[in-house]
Amino acid sequence: MGVHTFKLPDIGEGIAEAEIAEWKVAVGDDIVEDQPLCDMLTEKAAVEIPSPVAGKILELKGAAGDLVAVGGPLVLIEVAGGAPLKADASAAPEPELTPQSADNKAGSGGSSPAVVSPSPRRAAPASASASAPRPPGEKPLASPAVRKRARELGIELAKVRGSGPAGRISHDDLDAHVNGAGAASAGRAPRMAVESVKVIGVRRKIAEAMQRAKQRIPHFAYVEECDVTELEKLRQQLNAQRTENQAKLTMLPFLMQALVKVAPEFPQINAQFDDEAGVLHQIAALHIGIAAQTDNGLVVPVVRHAETLDIWAMAAELKRLADAARSGTAKREELSGSSITISSLGPLGGIVSTPVINAPEVAIVGVNKMVERPVIQHGMVVPRLMMNVSSSFDHRIVDGWDAASFIQRIKQLLETPALLFMQEWS
């Protein structure tokens, strides 16, 4: 028998380190060659790391949330001397987590702790215990399901006596705590619990990217309202005539088409700025990033060469990328390389927003929700469908006049949608 030290391989794009997102093996597991060991999170996407050998896991060099340098030790694997263990056709099943192992995994920063589902129980009023069941400062042990139920009941776990090993608190202990404290008080119980959640995985990458953008880029915002009454009528008419093979049109493809028309007039806006080298890369192609919210956090899939697509193709590509992002199947190249980004919260868009620039870009265009408002036209008050466009620009590159001119051009196109489909316009 020998020990193979598996080091984090070069995963491309000049990445020097990556974060452990999730372990897919545990110490003591027998593994086969090419079996997934873990997911590593880079600046762009999660990368699955397979084992180069068959053997038994001796040691994991880090927990979920830890950073590992490329070339640094990742896993110690016991291998058979002279010949690797025979590879099985199927990977070993993941061991079922007990409440103890689930808490251990969560405590080490695991992103997917197991939850032990309790049997149905009645809701009970919360109250406090008369005496502390453990020394001050000692953290109570409990499964995620117990912690969740305690929060719902307004119970501070530090004041609950645990009957399990090492004082672990169970659902029965919660019931005993409530029932043993007597009748509930007439008022509402105060919520005293504080849960500390380690920021790891995609959420940490988002936090780091947002911090860098706000620290290094002098943002300025520009907001303009647009009358999209005619545009919305056109959108509904086109959707009513679409075929089964055509994706449903939202407002975004029309905004993307407006960017296709306007971007060539403002090359300094459809660009990426390398502030360390002091070089602005003005990009002829239009690669539009679409900020999308997923269960794992904010991602920005990219519609490449939007200048080559008609409005139906834009809608289809938007749907494909959104589905891939939400399912976690988007490729790394589909999540990078945008030259300008659109941010939209749909019906939650609010009145005004100040979106954060997706560095190294120099502009982001945000759209707010559409609202019917009274507007004066030709001396008469008429109902019109209005929508604000809230955008941010990098003031190192984009002057206020250019930003305003850029948005005014977009406004002109959205308010007169026939111009979106003309080869030449003024």
Secondary structure, DSSP 4 states (H G I P E B T S, - for coil): -EEEEEEPPP-STT--EEEEEEES--TT-EE-TT-EEEEEE-SS-EEEEE-SS-EEEEEESS-TT-EEETTSEEEEEEE-SSSPPPPPSSPPPPPPPPHHHHHHHHHTT-SS----PPPP---------SS-SS-TTPPPPB-HHHHHHHHHHT--GGGS---SGGG-B-HHHHHHHHHHT-SPPSSPPP----------HHHHHHHHHHHHHHHH--EEEEEEEEE-HHHHHHHHHHHHH--TTSPPP-HHHHHHHHHHHHGGG-TTTSEEEETTTTEEEE-SS--EEEEEEETTEEE--EETTGGG--HHHHHHHHHHHHHHHHHT---GGGGS--SEEEEE-GGG--S---PPP-TTBSEEEEEEEEEEEEEEETTEEEEEEEEEEEEEEETTT--HHHHHHHHHHHHHHHHSGGGGG-SS--
